[in-house]
Structures are given as structure tokens and as C-alpha cells.
Amino acid sequence: MNITRWDPFRELQDMSQRLNQIFARPSDGLGLGRQLLTVAEWSPAVDVSETDAEYVIKAELPDVKKEDVKITMEDGVLTLTGERKQEKEEKGKRYHRIERSYGSFMRSFELPDNVDTSKAKAEYKDGMLTLSLPKSEKAKSKALEIKVS
């Protein structure tokens, strides 16, 4: 009879790998050549910044055509939706690994009350969507200092 040393961490890793296989998520521990390849919904990276005059939202949308992007504003919520389509398989070309995500995406942002939505502008260039959301004139007014007597 052989005595086997119990390793609780190995059991946790095995269980994690089995759960990842059930839910079709890639796992780091499967080893080279046996990694799961999945196509998942994705979410573009976004930067949100503010100046005295406007809010700016920049979204990275590589390989997304301008026609596949839709921007809506409703009830104080800005929503970006679109789709990055997967390349069609070409004859004589075999993929060994696909790590980029494809499919539809949606990002929503609650807008502050001081955004003038009627003057919003969007520009799409080189895979970067830039939204300029000007602040209303009321919001731009300068603060007045009131002296205490």
C-alpha cells in the first residue's frame, strides 16, 4: 500500500479547471496545446475625462467598422453598442490560436445633469471613438465669491 500525500491546493486547481471547462472559460492550468479557445462577448476599454467645458469619452474599438457602431442617449444614459465581426475562415489558412474577442458589445454611462446633449459630437478615427459632451452654459458659469460681513 502506497501512502500518498494530500495536496489541498492541487484539488482546488483540479476543481477550478473542471468548472472552467463546464462554463467554457479559458484556464491557465490546462497546459500548452490543450487551452480552451472561446469566442466571448467583449467590452471595449473606455477613458472618461472632464474639462471645464465638456466631458470626453474615448472608446477603443479596433477592427470595428464605423457602420457597426451605434450611439444613443435616452433618459440621461449614453449607450454605445456595436459588433466586432470575426474574420471568415480562408481556404488554406488554419488558426492555431484566437485570443481576440468577437461579437456584440454594449457600454452605458449615466450622464450628469449639466450635459448639453443637443451639442454632443462623435468622431471615429483609426479604431478610436471620441465623444464630446459639452456642458450646458448654466454649468459653465463661474463661481462667485460672497464676502462674509
N, C-alpha and C positions, 0 to 999 in steps of 0.2 A: 504494500500500500504506500503510495507516494503522498507526501504532505505538500500541499500547495498553499503558498502564501496568498492571503486575501488582499486584494488591492481595491479599495472602495472607489478610488479615482478612475480606475480602468472601467469599472462597472458603470460609473456616471458617464464616461466618454462613450461607451458602447450604447447606453440608453439614449444619449443625445444623438448619436448617429442614426439610430433606428427611428427616432422621432423626426429627424430631418428628412429621412427617406420617405416617411409617411406623408409629411407635409410638403415634400418636393422643394426643400431648401438646400442650397449647397452647403457642404460641410468641409471644414479644413482638414479633418482627420481621415478622409477616405483614401488618401494616397494618390499619387500621380497616375493618370490614366483611368482612374475609376471615379473621378469627380463628377457630380451631377451637373448637367447643363440644363438650365431652366431659362425660360423667357418670362420675365416678370413685369408687372406694372411698374412704372418708374415715376419719379418725381424730379423735375428739373431743379437745379440749385438756383437760389434766388438771393440777391442782395437788396436790401431796402435801406434807403438813406433819406435824409431830410436837410433842406437848406431853409433859409428864411422865406424863400419864395415858393418852394414846391417840395413834394415827395417824389422820389425816383425809385422805381423798381426795375432791376435788371435781372433777367432770367436767361440762363444758359440753355439753348435749345439746339445742340449740334445735330446735324442730319435731319432736321425738321424743316419742311418747306413752309414758306410764309402762308400758303393757302391752307395748310393743315393746322393753323393756329387761330383760335377764336378768343376774343376778349369781351367780357360782358360786365356791366355794372348794374346791380339791382339791389335796392333797399340797403344801400351803404356797404355792399360787399362787391369787391372786384374779383372776378373769376377768370383764370387762364385755363383753357382746355386745348387739347390738341392730340396729335398722334405722331409717333416716330415709327415709320414702316420698316419692316425687315427686308433686306435685300433678297431678291428671288435667287434660288439656287441656280447656278450656271452649270452647263454641262462641262465636265472635265475639272470642276472645282469642288474640292472637299474641304469642309471646315473641320479643323481639329479642336478649336475652342471658340466659343462665343461668350464674351463677357459683358458686352454692352446690352443694356435692356431695351426692349422694344415694346410698343403698344401705346395705349392711350394714357394721358396724364391729366390731372386737374389740380390746380393750386388756387386757394381762395384767401383773400385778405380783407379784413374788416377795415373800412376806410374811416379816418377821423371825420368829424362833422365839418371841419374847416376846408375840405377839399372841394374845389370848383370843378365838378365832374363834366360840365359843359365845355371846358377848355382842355380836357385830357388829350394827350397825344401819345402815339405809339410809333416806334421805329424798329425795323428789323433789318439787321445787317450782320453778315458773317456768323450766323448762328446765335446772335445775341439780341434778345428782345428788350428794348428800353422803353419804359412807360414813364411819362412825365405827368404828374398830377399837381397842377398849380393850386396854391392855397387861395381861398377867397380873399377879396380886398378887405373884408372885415377882419380877417385873421392876421393880415399883414400890418394893420395899424400899429404904430409904435406905442409902447407903454409910456404913460405919463407919470412923472413923479409928483406926488402930492406931499407938500410940506406939512408937517405936523406943527401946530401952534400951541 
